[in-house]
């Protein structure tokens, strides 16, 4: 074993990371310290073994193509979200459950859930919501004044999100933020209900219809999605589903 | 959260970040010790990297990507295998293997990949991490410090501890093989 206090230095020396002065000092020390000299030789043996081993794990070909395919397709902006194997299984399970329910209930369930793209966006929405709750990530502009928050977005995005304060209804606006969802910059408005935060993501909608909202649950968060006035809205929170629905109804007024 | 991907950056992403796929996979695989999970983590890391590529300021793309990979790996472990993060090295047999005169020769004999692999897999995750970045990935202390988000001094002391533990593991494994050989 290296002698007391010289352990880290020995490794800095082994790695060629000591400055000139400390290198010379340590070489002097090596001449008189048999323990350090032995330790150094042993560690050189281990290093040599590691370097000539096959321990380096190269990425499997399949992983390369899984990551490359959407990039090479040239449609990166929208399709970069790959479908993990597990969610293919989950879809299969969901489909099986629907068929099973159909057999049991003897009638067709009206809708098989939202489309796959929507499902991927929902994943991103939840991820963005969770990240926004990490310290320092909630706002770019912190203000309860809609007339401060709305102009803040000017020049940062190419659309003007509708910003309303719902403080009198118990959902005060607390700020806004730029975020990135579905391959594009989006506006995120942050509202509060008691101790719960609600993120509302807004961007121009490709869907023409004024689709209505249905609550989804994902990783314990409630999500609502609707489109209105050419904008698509996603609200996400740990707030109870019915309260989130109330909030969405207020926003859509 | 001001990072946005500008049009045309996708090509840059492919040129700058994709070449480090092996490095990303190697690190994830050694941190989570499972190929399937490593693939998922790398895929998620690339997704995050792509998302935040607008905030990439140039410089060491490998370190930038590996920082994302290690953070994604640790989040995965916290969520799915918290015990992995608190594993400690069993140092009770420590003194038996220390300071023995035949250590160097024994280490030469324990140099095969299987024994090295098993020994490295047994180390606590943070030592495994620093060793993989240094010995397999060949990174400098400065680069490792950037990936792990720690001072350079911490990298050096982490390597000292990690290599000490790896040495103990290899010597123990060598002793066990030798005993089996005698019994046979």
Interface residues (C-beta under 8 A of the other chain):
Chain A: X1 X2 X7 X8 X10 X11 X12 X15 X17 X35 X38 X41 X42 X43 X45 X46 X47 X48 X49 X50 X51 X52 X53 X54 X55 X56 X57 X58 X59 X60 X63 X64 X66 X67 X68 X71 X72 X76 X77 X80 X81 X82 X84 X85 X86 X131 X132 X137 X140 X177 X178 X179 X180 X185
Chain B: X1 X2 X3 X4 X5 X7 X10 X13 X14 X18 X21 X22 X24 X25 X26 X29 X30 X35 X38 X39 X40 X42 X43 X46 X47 X50 X51 X54 X98 X99 X103 X104 X107 X108 X110 X111 X112 X113 X116 X117 X120 X131 X134 X135 X136 X140 X141 X153 X156 X157 X159 X160 X163 X164 X166 X167 X170
